[in-house]
């Protein structure tokens, strides 16, 4: 048996944001089962679980984007920088697939940038500078992947905590303030006594 959670949807521009509310019967209030509390949120494309059943497709799209960016970076030469665009596949992988995929994509992005820069014959005053540049880009990509993975984890943790809170709240709603179950029998221990 699952409890019913009340979720108030506040319309802001084109996006729908859920707000927990104890108000019932107000226009815009919808009720969802606790077990499927996250369903409205997970239908949004910006939710990390939107593509949870299609992780391989997300990986393929991420690799395709990375290869396209690497090719464009190579074709345009070293004077036209594409560094910022390499963050796109890293962000997609980390947000929708998790930390392992994000870190892998970060390493691949740094490698792809390195190969593009190497084959574009970017002149450096010292041959070691290309490795320094690649290392700095790798650190940037890894930081982005780890940050988005952590935010993704926190989103899932927050959803779990909300579901647990609402489940506990519904269980507590069965009791009146004196600890007596609304059905008539006392099931909470009185203050100052052992259970």
N, C-alpha and C positions, 0 to 999 in steps of 0.2 A: 504494500500500500504506500503510495507516495503522496506527499503533501502538495498543495497548490500554491504556487508563488504568484504574487501580484507584481506585475512589472508595468510601470508607467512609461509610455513612449512620448518623448517630447520632440516635436518636429523642429529641426533647425536646418535651414536651407534645404538641400536635397538629401541629407543624411538623417537617419533615425537613431537616436541615442537612448539606451534604456536607463531609466532611473528607478531605483527601488522605492517603493511607496507603500505606506500602510493604508492609503486612501483607497476605498473601493467604491464602485458605482459612479466614478467620475468619467466624463467623456474622455476617451483616449486610453482608458485602462483596459489591459488585456490580461487574461490569466493563462499561465503556462504550467505544465507539470514540472515538478522539481527535476525529474530525471532528464527533461529536455529543455531546461532553462536556457542553455546556450544556443539553442537552435536558431532563434531570430538573429543573434549576433553572428553566428557562423555562416549565415547566408550572405553576409556582406563580403565583398571581394577583398577588403583590407583586413579581414580577420585571418590570423595565421592558420586556422584550420580549414579555410575555404577549399583548398586543394588537397586535403589530407588523404583522399583516396586516389589521387593522381600525382603522387610524388615523382614518379618516373617521367611524366610529361613535363612537370615543372623543371626537372633536371635537364631534360632535352631542350626546352626553351631557353634555359639559362646558358647552356653550352652554345646554342645557336647564336644567342645575342653576343656572347663573349667572342666567338669566332668572327662574327660580323664586325664588331668593334675593332678587333685586332687587325682584320683585313683593311678596314677603312683607315686605321692608324698607319698601317704600312703604306698604303696607296697614296695618302696625302703627304707623307714624308714627316721628318722629325720637327719641322718648323711649325706645324699645326698640331697642337697637343690635344690628345683624346683622353688624358689621364682621368678626368672626372667621370667619363662614361663607363669606365671599367668598374665603377661601383655598382652599376645597375645589376649585372648578374650576381654579384656578391650579395647584394641586398635581397634579391628575389630568392636565392638559395637559402640564406640564413633565416628569412622571415617565414617562408612556406615549408621548408624542409628540415630546419634545425641547425644546430651548431656544427655537426660533422660536415654536412653539405656546404654550409657557409664557409667553413675553414678551407675545405677543398677548393671551393670556387675562388677564395682569396688567393691561394697559392697558384691556381691556374691563371687568374687575372694578372698576377705579377709576372708569371712566366710568359704569358702572351704579350704583355707590354714589353718585356725584355727582348723577345724574339723580333717583335715589330721594330723596336728601336735599333736593334743590332743589324737587321737586314735593310733598314732604311739608311744605313751608313752614317749615323749621327756622329759627327766628329767630337771627340772629347780631348782635352789637353793631356789627360792621363787615362790610360786604358782601364784603370780601376774605378773610375768615376761611374761607369755604366752599372757596375755592381752596387755601388753606393746608392744610385738612383733606384735600382730595382729593390734594394733592401728597404729604402724609405717608403716606396709604394707598397711593398709587401706588408710592412707594419701598418700602414693606413688601411689596407684591405682587411687585414686580420682584426684590427680594432673595430672596424665597421661590422664585420661578421660576428664578433663576440658581443658587441653591444646590442645588435638586433636580435641575436639568439637569447640574450638575457631578458630583453623586453618581451619577447615571445613567451618565454618561460613564465614571466610575471603575469602576463595576460591569462595564461592557463591556470596559474595558481589563484589569481583573483576570482576567476569563474568558479573554481572548486570551492573557495572560501565562501562565496556568496550562496552557492547551493547548500553548503553545510549550515550556514547561518539561517537560511530560510527553512531548512528542514528542522533545525532546533527550535526556531520560532514557532513553527506549526505544532511541534510537540508540546511546547510550553503553553500554547493557546488552549490546550485541553484542561488546564488547571485554573482555578480562580486564585486571587491573591493570597488566600490563607493556605494554599497547598492542597486543597481538596479537588479531586478530579470532578469536572462538571457533571459527570455521570452519577456522582453521589459518594463514591468510596474514597477514602483518604489514601494517597499513595506517596506523597512527599513527606519526609520526616519533619516533625515539628521542630522549631528552633530550639537549640540547646540539647537535643537528644541524639543518640547514635542511630543510624539507619538500621 
